[in-house]
Amino acid sequence: MDDLEKAILLASDSPAAAAASPAVRAEALAFCDRARDESPPSSLLRLCLSGLASSPHAQVHFWCLQSLHDALLRRRLALPEDLALLRSSLLSLAVSSNAASPPFLRNKLAQLLALLVRLDYPHVYPSYFLDLLPPSPPQPGPTDMFARVLISLDDDLLSQEYPRSADEAADAMRVKDSMRAQCVPQIARHWHAAASTLRTADPAAAAVALDAARRCISWIDVGLVANDVFVPLLFDIAMSPGSASPLATAAVGCLSAVAAKRMDARAKVALLRSLLGAQQGLGSADSGLKMAPLLTTYATEALECHRRLGPSDADGSAALEMLEEVLPAVFAAAESCDDEEVDSGSVLEFLSGYVSTMKAPSEKQLGHLGRILEVVRVQMSYDPAYRDHLDVLDKIGKEEEDLMAEQRKDLVALFRSICRVAPAATQLFIRGLLVTSLSSAEAGVEDVEVALTLFYRLGETVGEEEIRTGAGLLGELVPMLLSARFSCHTHRLVAWVYLETVTRYMKFMQEHVQYIPHLLGAFLDNRGIHHQNAHVSRRAGYLFMRAVKLLKAKLVPYLDTILQSLQDVLGQFTAMDWTNRDKFPSSEDGSQIFEAVGLLIGIEEVSPDKQAQCLTALLNPLCHQIESLVMDAKAQGLEESSPRAMILQQIIVALNMVSKGFNERLVMGTRPAIGAMFKKALDVVMQVLVSFPNVRPLRSKVISFIHRMIEILGISVLPCIPIALRQLLVDNEAKDMVEFLVLVNQIICKFSSSASGILEDVFPAIASRLSVILSQDAFSTGPASNTEEMRELQELQRTLYTFLHAMATHELSTILLAPSCRQYLETIMQLLLFTSCSHKDIQLRKACVQIFVRLIKDWCTNSEVEDKLPGFRIFMIEKFATGCCLYSVLDKSFDLRDANTLVLFGEIVMAQKIMYERFGEDFIVNFVAKGLPEAHCPPDLAEQYYQKLQGNDIKAFRVVVINVYRATISEIGRCILRKYFYQVWQPWQSSLFIGC
C-alpha cells in the first residue's frame, strides 16, 4: 500500500506532485491505473479498504472510494462475501463520519452507498436506511452524511428530472416502494429533529438535511411534512432574520415542494389553504425576496386548481381568492430583478399562464395587469452599468444587447398577450411611460428605451387599419411620438428604437397628412439622418427610404425641403473613407438615401421641369466625379482596395439607387429627357468598365448598373451592350461568368430577337470561355464537390442551362446554327443530352428536356422541307428518345413519388408527343417498334402506347406511358431473375446432383 499511496499522491494535486517532473507523474498515474484495472476484485477491495483505514491523506481516500465505485458499477465486485465486507465497511464509515472531513470525500462516500442501495435494497440488505439513520438527538456529522446519501440517491436514481432507462426506472420504483413501507416516517421525523436542533448549532448540517427532504417530498406521503408541526418550523426558519441564508433557502425549498406536490385538485386547494393559514401575511409585498420561490409555486398551483375546477366551483373560487392574496408578493418579487433570489423564468411562466386565463378582465384584474406590465417594463430594462458600452456598441455592449434580446423573447410574448386581453389598458400604460419620459429632463436612457420598445411592440399587435385611423389612444400617442425629443436622444439605443417605432406607425400618416412634416423632421433632423452616431444615421436613411416608398405622392409638396435637408448627406456619401465599411450592414451603407431621393423625383406628380432640374443636380456631380477619378486612375493606376476604387464603387451604387425610382414608361415614354440623362450617366459608367475591366468589385457594380439601365432605358440601351459584353468577358473566372450570363439572360428576356445580332457576335466567345472553365468535373459528387471552387462551377453550370433555355424559348435558337457558332453545337448537344438523362438536379433535367422540345419545334418540320440542322432528327430519335425518354425513366433513381420528378415526367411525355408530331414514322419505328421491345416492354402495352400516341388526349397518353414504364420495370426484374436462375442457380443445383 505504501507504493500505491506514493503513486496516488504523485498523480494527484498534492505538494509531492507539484515538485515531481511530468515523466514521474505520468509513471505514477500509470501505476495507479494498473492497480485499479489489473488487480483481482477481492484484492482491490481489500487494498482500498486498507487505504481508507490507514492513510491520513484525503487524496488516497478519494482514489480508494472512486476505485470501489468503478468496480461496483462495472460489476467487478460480485462475490457475496466481498459485497458484505464492502457494505459493512462503508456503513461503519458513514455512521462515524465527521462533519469536518472534506465535502468531496463525503459526497464520494455517499455516491458509493447510493449505488449499493440501488443494487442491494431491500432484497439483499433491507436495513440500509435504518442503519444509516442518525440517532436522536441528531449530530452534525451523521446528519450531514445521511442527507448526502439521500441526495446522491436522488441524483443518480430517484429524481425524475433526468432521463432514465427502463432498468433505472424499475430500480427507482423498487427503492421508493420499499422506503415508503419501511422507513419514510422515521426519516421525516429525523428531518424535523435535525432542522429544529441544528438550526443554530450547525446551520449547514440542518440545511443539507432540509435539502434532502425537499428532494423526497414529491414521492413520500406529503402529510409527513405538511402538518401542524413541520410547516410552522419551516416558516419560522424561512422568515427568521437570524437564519443563515442556505438554511432559509432550504426551508423555502421544502415549502415549495409541498405546494408543488401532485395530487387531486380539491386536496391541493386544502393543502394550499393550510399553507396560507400557517403564515400570516404570506402574500404581502413585504414578505421578502427569499420567499419568492414559494410564492411563485403557490400562485402557479392555485391557478392550476382554479383552471381544473372552474370559477363556478366553490374550491375553484377559493383557489382564485388564494391566488389573488399572494399576487402582490409575486409582483414585488418579479419587479426586484434579483436573479439570485427570484427565478424569473418561473415567474414569467406563471404570469403568462395567469394572463391566458383572462377573457374580459374585471377592474381588479385590470389592476393586476397593470402590475404585470410594470414587471415586464422592469425586466426589459437595461442595466445602467452598460450605458456607455451600449452607446458605442463595443464588445461588451454587443454581448449585453444580444443577452437582452434573448431575455426579452418571453417578456415580449407576455406583453403581446396583455395587448390582446386589454388593449386599452396597455395603451394607457404606454401613454404614462411616454409622458413621464418626455416631462422629465433627467429621464434615463434605460427608461426611455424600454418605453419606446413597448410602444413598438404594441404596434405588432395592432391592425394596419387601426394604425391608419389612429384607433383608441393611437391618435394621441403617434403625434406625441413624432414630436418627441428626449433628453437622452443622442444615445444610440434611444435614437435607434425611436426611429424603428416611428417606422412601425408610418401608416398613420396615410390618413393624417398634417403630421407628415413631423415625420420628416424625425427622419431628417438630428434624431435621424443627421444623428451624431453613424449607425443611427445610416439606419435612418434606410427607414426613410421605406417611408418614401409608402407615402410617395404625399411627400411631393415637401420635395424641396427634403432635398435641401439631404444635400450635405448626399455629398458626404461619395467623399467619406470607405475602407472600413465592413462594420456597417450591406443593406445600410447609406446608399438608401439616394434610392429615397430617386423615388421622390421619379413620381409622376412631380412636374417635368422640376424632375429634370432635380435629376440634373443629382446626376451631374456624380458623373463629373467619375470622369475625374477615371482620369486620375488612368494616370496613376487603380488597385482593387484603393480609396479611389472604393469611391468609384460607391458613386456607381448611388447612381444605381437613384435609378430605382424610375420606370421605362416614364423615362422613354412620357419624359424622354429623363432617359437622355440616364443614357449619359450610362456612357460615363461605361468608361469605368472600358478603362478597368479587371477590377472585379468595380465590374460587379457596373453590371448591376447595366441591369437597371436595361430595365428603364429599354431598346435604346442596345448600342452600349456589345462594348459592355466584350469588356466583361476579359479574364473571367467561374464567379464572373455567372454574373455575365445573368446579364445576358436579362438581355435575352428583355429584347428577344432584337438582340439576336449582338448574341450571335458574342456567343462564340461565351462558348469558348465556358469550355475552358467547365473543363473541370463540375458534375462530381462527394466531399470533393463541397469546396468553394466546385460550388462556383456548379452554379455556373446551372446558369449556363438557364442561358440556353432563355435562348431556346425566346426565338434565338438559330444563333446556334450560325457558321461562327456551329463548331460548339456538338458539345452543347452532348451536354444537354447528358444532363437530361442523368443529372442529379431534377430541375436542370427538366430545363434540358424543354430546350430539346423547343429545338425540335424550331429546327424540324413534319413536311418534306429539309430540317434546319441535318442529322438533328436522327440524334433526337436515337439518342434523346431512347436515352432520356426511355432508359432514364426506367432507372431506379427516377422516383414518381417526388413532386419535381413528376413534373419532369410530364415534360418527357410531352417531348414524346412532339417527336411523333414532327418525326412521324421515323419515331414510331425507332422508339415504339424497336426501343420498347428491347427494354422488355410487354407487347400489348406497346400497342396501347402507339394508339394513344396518335390521339389528342394527352392525359390518357400520360396514363398509358406510366403503365408502360411500370410494366417494363417489372419485366426487367423478372428477366434479371431468369438470368440469375440460368447462370447461377441452375448450374449450382446441377453440381449438387453430380456430387450425389
N, C-alpha and C positions, 0 to 999 in steps of 0.2 A: 504493500500500500504506500510505502514511503516514496518509491519511484513514481508511482501514479500521481501522488499528491504533488510532487515537484513538477511533473509534466503539466498537471492541471493549472498550477499557479503560473507556469511559463506561458501557457496557451491563453490565459485569461488577461484581465486588465489589472493584475496585481503589480506591486512595486517590483517584484522579481522580473516580470515580463517587460517592464519598461527599460530595464538595464540589459536585457538579452538582445542578441542580434536577430535579424529576421530568419536566418537559417536555423538557429536554435529554436526559435518559436515554432517554425514550420515542423521541425522534427518532433517537438513536444506535442503539437496538435495531432500529428500522425500517430504518435504513441497512444494518445487518448482515444483516438478513433479505433485503433486496433483493440484496445482494452474493452471498448464498448461493443464492437461488432463481432469480434472473434472469440471472446471468452464464452465458455458454456453458460447457459442461462442460470443454472444454480450457482456457479462460481461468481458470475456477475452480480447476482443478488447479494451474496454474502460479502463480496468486495464493497458494494455500495453501502450496505448496512454498517459495515465496519468503518467506512469513511464518515458516515453520519454520526457514529457514536464516538469516534476518536479524534477526528480532525477539528482543530479550532478555527479553520478558515471557511468563510462563507462561500468562497468560490468552489471549494471542494464539495460542500454540502449541495450547492446548486447542481454541479455536474452529476452528482450521485442521484439526486431526485430526477433530473432530466433523463438520465440513462435508464432509470427504472420505469419512468413514464413511457419512453420509447419502446422498451422491451415489452411492457404490458400492452401497449397499443398494437404492436405488431404480433401479439400473442406468442412471443418467445417464452414468456413465463407462463407455463401451462400446468406444471405439476401441482397437485393439490397441496402437497407439503410446502412447496415454495410459496404458493399463494397465501397459505395460512401464516407462514412466517412473515411475509411482507405485510399482511393485514395487521397482525398483532403489533409489529414494529411501528407501522405508520400511525395506528391508533394511539399507541403509547406516546409517540412524538407529539401528536396533535393535542392530547389531553394535557400534556405537560408543557405546552407551548408558552413561550414567554412573549408578552406583547412588545418587548424591546427588541426582539430579533428582527432582522431586515424584512421589510414588507415583501420583497421579491421572493424570499425563501418561503414565507408563509403562503404566498399565492401559489408557488410551485407545489408545496406540500398539499394544499387544498385541491389543486388540479389533479394530483395523483389520487387522492382519496375519492374525488368525484368520479374518476374513471373506475375505481374499484367498486363504487356504489352501482354504477351502471352495469358492470359485469356480474356482480355477486348478489345484489339486493333484489328481493328478500330470500330467494331460493337457496342460496349458499350460506349467507350470513345475514340473518334478519335483524340484528340489533345494532347496525351501524350508527343510527341516529341516537338511539338510547345511550350507547357508549360514548358518543361524542358530545351529547347534551351536557352543558356545564351544570354543576350542582348549584343550589341556591345557598347563599346569595351569590349572584354572578360575579366572577372576577374578570378583569380586563383581558388577560391572555387567552384563557379558554373561550371566552365570549367572542373575541375577535376571530379566533381560529374557526370556531363553529360557523360564524357568519360567512367567513371566506369560503368554507366548503359549500355552503348553500349557494353562494354567488357563483362559484365555479360550476356547480352542477346546473345552475340556471343558464349560464353562458354556453356550456358545452352540450347540454341535452334538453333541458326543460323548456326554455324560452321559445315561444312561437314567433318571435320577431325575426328569426333567421330561417332560411330554407333547410329542411331536414329530409333525410332519406326515409324510406319506409321502415327500415330497421331502427333508425333513431327514434322515429315517432312511436313505434311499438315499445321500445325501451322506456321512453319518457312516460308513456301511459302506465306501464307496469310500475315504475318507481312512484309516480304520483298516487296511484290507487293504493299502493302498499303504505305509503306515508300517511294518507288520509285515514286508513284503517288502524294504523298503529300509533303514530306519534305526533300528529299535527297539533292536537290540543296542548300537549306538553311544550312543544316548540313555541306556540303562540304565548303561553304563559311566561316562557323564558324571555321572549322579546319584550313583553311588558316589564318584567322584572329588571332586565338589562337597561331599558330606557329610563325607568324611574330611579334605579340605584346608581347608574353610572353617568347620568346626565351632567353631574357636576364633578364627580370623582374622575371620570375618564370619558369626556365627550366624544373622542374619536371612536372608542370601542362602542359606545352607545349608538353613534351614527352608523357604523358599519352593520350593527345588528338591525337597525331600522331599515337600512338599505336592503338587507336580505329579506326582511318582512315585506317590503314593497314588491319585490320580485315574486313573492309567493302568493300574495293576496288574490291574484287573478284566478288561481286554481284551488284555493282552500275554501272552507266554509267562511263566508265573509263575517258571520256573526262572531267569530273568534277575535276579530279586530274591531268591527263596527258594533261596539257595545258601550254601556254607560261607564265602563272603567277605562278602556283603552283610548277611545276617541277624545275624552276630555284631557287625558295626559298628552296626546299628540298635539292638540290645540294649544295646550299650555306651553309645551316645548317650542312650538312654531311661533307663538306670539310673544313669548317672554323676551324682553330686551337682553337678558343675561345669557340666553342660549347661544352657544357657539354656532357660527354660520353653517358649517357642514351638518351639524345635528339638526338645526332648524330646517334646513333644506330636506334632510331625510324624513323628518316628521311630515312636512308638507307633501313629500312624495308618497308617503303611506296614505295620507288622507285623499290624495288624488287617485291613488289606486283603488281605494274604497269606492270613491264616487264613480270610477270608470268600470267597476265590476259588472260583468254581463249578467243580466237577469231579466225577468219579466218586467214590463213597463210599470205595472202597478206597484210591484215590490220595489222597483227603483225609485218611484215617487216617495214611498215611505222612507227609504234609505236617505234620499236627499233631504227630506223634511227633518229627519233626525240629525243630520249633519248641520243643517241651518239652526236647529234649536240648541245644538251643543255649544255654539259660539255666537253670542250676541254681537251684532254689528259686523257680521262677516261680509255683508255686501256693501258696506260703506266705503266711500272713496279713500278713507284714511286707514284702511285695514293693512296697508303695507304692500310693497312690491313683492316681498318674499312669499306672499300668499297667492301670487299671480297664477302659478301652475294649477293650484286647487280651484281658483275662481274660474279659470278658462275651462277646465274639465267639468266643473259643476254646471256651468252655463251650457256647455255642449250637451251634457247628458239631460239636463232639464228640457232643452229644446227638442232633443230626440224623443223624449217621453211625450211632450206636447204634440209632436207630429204623429206619433203612433196612436195616441189615444184620441186626439181630436179636440177642438175647442168646446164641443158640446158635452164632453165627458167631465165629470167632477174632478177626477185625478188629472185629466189633461189641462183643465183650467188652473188647478193648483200648481202644476208644473210650470205654467206660464207665469204665474204670480211669483214663484220662487226664482224663476229666471230674471224677471224684472227687478227683483230685490238685489241681485248680485251684479246687475248690469253697470251701475255707477262704478263699482270697484274694477270691473273688467275694462271699462273705458279709461279709467285713470291709469291702470297698468299699461294699456296699449299706447296711451299718449306719452308715456315716460320715455319710450325708445331705449330702455335699458336692456340691451341684448343679453347681459349676464343673468338677469333675474327673470326676464319675460321671453317666452318662446313666441316670437312674432308670427311664425308660421301657423302655430296652433290658434293664436288669437284671430288671425285673418281667416282661417278656415271656419272658425265659429261665426265670425261676423258675416261672412259670405252666406253661410247656411241660414243665419238669422234673417238677413235681408231677403233671401229667396222665399221665405215663408210669407212675406207680405204681399198682399194684393192691392187693397185700398187702405193705406196706413191711417190709423187713428191719430188724434192730436198727440197722444202720449208717444206713439211710435214715431211720429214725425220729429219729436224731440230727441228720441234715441237716434234717429237717422242723422240729425244734426251733429250729435256727438260722434257718430261713426265717420261722418265727413271730416270732422276735426282730426280724428285718428288718422284718416287717410292723408290729410294735409301734413300732419306732423311727421308721419313715417316717410312721406315722399320728399321731405325737405333735406337738402344737402347739409352736411356739417360745415359750419363757418370756417373750420380749420383749413379746409381745402379751397377757400375762396380764390386766393391768388393763383393756385395751381390750375383751377378750372378756367380762369380768365386767359392765361397764356396757353393753356392746354398742353402742358408738358407731360412727361411720362406719368407722373403721379396723378395729374388731373385727368388724363385719359383713362387710367385704371379706375379712378373714382367714378368717372362718368359711365364707364362700362358696368361697374358694380351696381350703380344706382339704376341703370336701365334694366338690369336683371331683377333687382329688388322691386322695381315698380310694376312688374308684369302682373302679379297677383293683386296689387293695390289698384291698378287701373281696371282690372276685371271687376273688383268690388265697387269701384266708383261708377262704372257703367251700369251695374245692377241697380245702384241707388238712383241713377239718372232715369232708368226705365220705370222704377217704382214711384219716385217722387220728383218729377222733372221741375216742378215749380219751386220746391224746397231747395233743390240743387242750384237752380239759377239764383235764388235769393242768397244762398250761401256764397256763391262766387261773386255776386254783386258786393257783398260785405267785404270780401277779400280785396277786390279791386279798389273799393272806396278807401279802405284802410291803407292800401299800398300807395294810393295817389295823394292822400291827405297828409301823410307823414313824410317829412323831409328826411327822416332817419330810417325809412323802410329798408330792411336788409335785403341783400341780393337774394338770399335763400327764400325769404317770404314772397318777394315779387315773382321769382322764377316759378315757385310752386303754384301761386295764384294763376299765373298765365298758363301754366301747364294744365291745370284743371279746367280752365276755360277752353283750352284747345281740345282736351279730351271730351268735354261736353259737346263740342261740335261733331264728334264722331257718332254721337247717339241721336243727333237731331237731324231730321229730314231736310233735303235741299229746299223744299217749298217753305218749311218753317224758317230757314235761314233767309231766304229771299224776302219773305214778308215781314220778318222780324217778330215772329210769334213769341208770346209770353214776355219775358224781360229782355229778349234779344234786341228788341227795338231800342232799348236803353243801353244795354251792355256793349253792343257793337260800336255805336258812336263814341261811347266812353273809351273804348279800346283805341279807336282810330286817333283820338286826340290826346291820348295818354303820353306823358313824358315823365318817366320815373326818375327819381334822384340817382338811381344806380344804373341808368340806361347805358352807360358806357361799358358796363361789364358784358363780356361775351355771352355768358349764359342768358342774361335777361334780354339782350338785343336779339339773340338767335330765336328764342322761344316766342318773343313778341312778334317777329316777322312771320313765323310759322302760324301763329294764331290769327294774325291779320289775314293771311292767305286762306286759312280754313273758312273764314267768314266772308270771302270776297263776293260771293253770290248775293250778299245783302245789297251791294251797290247796283245790281241789275234793276232793282225796284226802287232804290233810294239814291238816285243820281246826285242829289245835293251833297252827298258825303264823298263824292269822288275826289275833290280837292284834298280832303283829309287823308284818303287812301294814298294819293300820290305823295303827299307830304311824308307819310310813314315810310314809303319806299325810297324817296329821293333825298330826304334831308339826312342829318347825321344819325338818325335812328336806323337808316338802311344803307343805301349805296355809298353814302358819304361817311359811314361809321369808321371810327379810327382802327377797328380790328379788321384785318384783311379777310379773314374767314367770313365774318359777318357781312362785309361789303359784297363779296362775291356771291354769297348765298342770297343776298338781297337782289342782286342782278338777275339771278335765275328765277326767283319768285316774282320779280317784276315782269319778266317775260311771260310767265304764266298768267299774270293779271292782264297783260295786254291781249293775250290770246282769248281770254274770257270776255273782256269788255269791249275791245276793238273800237267800233264806231262811236261808242260813248266817250272815248278819250280824244276824239278828233278836236273838239274845242280847246283842248289843253295841249295841243301838239307843240306850239311854240314854247310854252312853259317847260314841257318835258325836255325838249331838245336843248334849251338853254341850260337847264339843270344838269344835263348829262354831258355837256360839251367838254368839260375838263376830264371826265372819266373816260370818254371815248378817245381823247388824245393820249391819255396816260397808258392805255391798253397796249399800244404799239411802241411805247417808249420805255417800258419797265424792263428789268432784268428777268429773263425767263429761265435762267439756268437752274433755279430752284423750284420750278413749277410742280415738281412731283409731290410737294406737300399739300397741294390742293387736289380735290377730286376732279377727274377729267370732265365731268358734267358741269363743273362750276369753276371754269377757268377765267371767267369774266367776259367771255365772248357772247354770252346770252344777252348782254345789253345791246349789242349790235342786232341780234335777232329781234329784240323787242322794238328797236327803232325801225328796222325793216318792216316789221308787221304793221307798225303805225303808219309809216309813209305809204305802204302798199295798199292801204284801204282805199276803195274806190270813192269814198265820200270826200277824200282829200282832193282838192282841185288839181287839174293837170299842171298848172303853173307852179303851185305850191309844191306839188310832188317832185317836179323837175328841179326846183330850187333846192329842196331839202336833200334829194338824192345826189345832186351835184356837189353840194357842200360835204356830203359824207364820202362819196367815192373818190373825188379828185385828190384829196390829200393822201388817201391810201395808195392810189395808183402812182402818184408822184414819189411817194416813199419807196415803192417797189422799184421804180425806174432808177432812183438814186442808189439804192442798195445793190441792185444788179450791176450797175456801172462800177461801183467801188469793188464789188466782189470779183468782177472780171479782171480788175487790175491787181487785186491782192490775193485772190484765191478764196475758196469757201470750204470750210470744214463743217461736217455734219453738226457738231456740237458747239459751233462758234456762236457768239451772241447775234451776229448778223444773220446767220441761218435761222436761229430761233425767232428773230423779229420778222423775217420773211414769212415763216410759217404762220405766225400769229396774224399778220396782215391778210394773208390768204384766207385764214379761218374767219376773220372779221368780214371780208367780202362775201364769203360763203354764207355766213349767218345773215347778213343784210338781204341776200337774195331769197331767203326763205319766206320773206313777206310778200313775194310777187309770184304771179302765175302767168302762164303762156298767153291766156286770153287777154289779160291786161297789157302785158309787155309787148306782144306782137300784134295785138288786135286793136284795142281802143286807144292805146297810148304808145305808139311806136318809138317816140322819142326816148322813152324809158328803156326800150330794147336797145337803142343805139348806145346808151350809156353803159349797159351791161356788156354789150359786144366790145366796146372799147376796153372795159375792165378785163375781159377775157383775153384780148390781144396782149395786154400788159402782163397778165399772169403767164401767158404762153412764153413770154421772154424768159421767165424763170426756168421753165421746163427745157427750152431750147439751150439755154446757157449752162444749166447744171442738171443734166438728166441722171447723173449718177448719185446725187444726194437723195437718198431714199426717203427720209422723213418729208423733205420738200415735195418729192414726187407724189407721195401719198396725199398731201394736202392739195396739190394741183389736180389730181384725179378726182378728188371729192368735189372740187370747184367745177370741173368739167361736167360731172354728173348733174350738178344743179343747173348749169347753163343749158345742157341738153333739154332739161325739163322746162325751162322758161323761155329759151330763145327758139326752140323748135328747129325747123328746117334750116334756118339762117345760120346755124352753128356748123353745118356740114363742111364748109370750106376749111374750117380750122381742124377738123378731125384727122385728116391724113398726116398733118405735121405732128399732131399730138401722138398718134399711134406709132409713128416711126420713132419718135424720141422715147416712148415708153417701152419699146422693145429692146432698148440698148442695155446690155449687160444684165439681163433679167435672171432672177432665181425663182424657185417654185412659188414662194410667197408673193413675189412681184407679179408673176404671171397670173395668179389668182385675181389680184386687183385689176390687171389688164383685161382679162377675159370678162370679168363682171362689167367693166365699162363697155366692152364690145357687145356684150349681151344686151345692155341697155340701148345701145345704138341700133341693134337689130330690132328689138321690140318697139322702139320709138319710130323708126323710119322705114322698116321693112325693105321693100325692093328699091326704095330711093337711095339706100346706102349700098346697093349691090356693087357699084363700081369701086367704091372705097374698099369694101371687103375683099373683092377679087384681087385688088392690088396687094393687100396686106396678108391674105390667107397663106401664101407660101412661107412668108417669114414666121407667121404664127406656128404653122405645122412644123417647120424646120426647128424652131426653138423648143417646141414641145417634145419633139422626137429626141432631142438631146437631154432635156431634163427628165423625161419619163422613161429613159432607157433603163433606169434602175427598176427593181421589182417593187412597184407600188401596190402589188396585189398580195404581198406576203402577209402571213398571219403569225401569231405567236408573239413572244417577247420582243423580237426584232421590229415588229410593226408598231411598237408603242413609244418609239423615240420621237422627239420633236420634228426631226427631219422627215421621218416617214409619214407622220401625220400631215405635214405640209404637202408632201407628194400626193397623198390620198385626197386631200382637199382640192388640190389642183386637178386631179383626175375627175372628181365629181363636177368641178366647174367646167372642165372640158366637155363632158357629156351634156351639161346644160347649154353650152355654146353650140354644139352640134344639133341639139334638139331645137334650139331657137332658130338656127338656120333652116332646118327642115320644115318647121311649122310656119315660117314667115316668107315662103316662096323664094328662098335663096339657095336651094339645093343645087341649082345649075352651076353655082360657083365651083362646086367640086368637080364639074366636068370641064372647066376651063383648061386650056392647054397648060397654063402655068401651075395649075393645082393638081392635075391628074396624076402626077407622079406619087402623090401622097394617098391616092384613093385606095389602093390595095391595103395599105397599113390601116387606114381608117375602117375599112370594111371588116378586116380581121379583128380589130379591136372591138367593134360593135358586136360582132358575132360572138366572140369570147364572153363579153360582158352579158349579153342577152341570155347566154346559155348557163353560165356558171358563177357569175359574180355573187359574193355573199350579201351584197346590198340589194334587196329586192326592188327598192325604188329606182336604182340605176338600171336594173334589168328591164323594168317597165319602160323607162325612158328610151332605152335602146330598141325595144320592140316597136315603140311608137315611131321612132326615127325610121326604122325599116319600112313600116307601113306607109309612112309619108313618102319615102323614096320610091316605093312601088307605084304609088299614085302619080308621082311626078315624072318618073322615067320610063314607065312601062304602059302599054296600051293593050286593049283587048281586040284591036283591029289588026289589019295586015301591015300597018305602018311599023317601021323598024323602031325598036327601043332606042332611047337616047344613049344608053350605055350598053353596047354589045357585051354579052356574057353575064350581065347582071341577073337576068331571068334565071339562067342555069344555076348561078351562085345561090339565089334565094331558094330555089326548089331543092337543090341537092344538099346545101349546107344549112341554111337557116331553117327550112321547113322540117327537116329531119332532126337537126341538132337542137334547135330551140323549141319548136312546136311539138316534138315527139319525145326525144330521149331526155331532155332536161326536165320535162314534166313527170316522166317515169322515175326520175331519181328520188331516192328516199328522203332527200332534204327538202323536196317540194311538198310543203305541208298546206293543204287546202283549208285547214282549220285556222290558219293565220290570216288576218284581215288583209294585210298587204299582199300576201301571196295570192289571195283570192282575186284581188284587183289585177295583179299581173296575169293571172289565168284568163281573165276576161279580155285583156289585150291580146293574148296569144290566140284565143278563139277568134277574135276579130281579124287578126292577121291571116288566119287560115281562110276566112271568108273572102278577104281582099285578094289573096293569092289565087283563089279559084276564079274570082271575077276577072282578074287580069291575065292569068296564065291558062285558064281553061283546062283542056285535056292534058296538057303537059303536067299540071299539078296533080290531076287525077291519077295519071299513070305512075308518077314517081312517088307520090305520098300515099294514095289510097291502095293502088294495086301492088305496090312494091314495099313501101315503108311500113305500113301497118302489119302485113303478114310477117315481115322479118322481125318485128317487135313482138310477135306471138299474139296479135290481136285476134280474137275469135271472128270467124268469117261473117257470122250473122250480124255482129255489131259493126263490122267494117261496112257491110251493106247498108245498115241503118245510117251510119255516118255519111255515106255517099248520098243517100236520099235526102237527108236533112240539109246537107251542104248545098244542094241545088235549090232548096226552098228559100223563103224570105223570112221565116220565123226564127229570129236569132236566139230567142230564149229556148225553143225546142232544140235547136242545134247545140246550144251550150250544154243542155242536159245530156244529149247523146255523147258529146265529147267527154264529159265527166265519166259516163258509163264505160266508154271505150278505154279510158286510161285506167280505171279501177279494174276492169276485167283483164286488161293487158298485164297489169302488175300482178294479179292473182295467177295468171297463166305463166308469167315469168317465174314466179315462185314454185309452181308445180314442175316447170322444166328444170329448175335447179335441183329439186328433189329427185326427179327421174335421173338426172345426170349423176347425182351422188349415188343413187342406187346402183346404176350400171357400172360406174367407175370405182366405187369404193366398197359399198356394202356387199354386192353380189360376189365379187372376187374373194372378199374376206370370208363370206359364208361358204363358198366352194372350198376354200382351203381347209375349213373345219371338217368338211365331209371327207376330204382327201386324207386328212390326219387320222380320221376314224378308220 
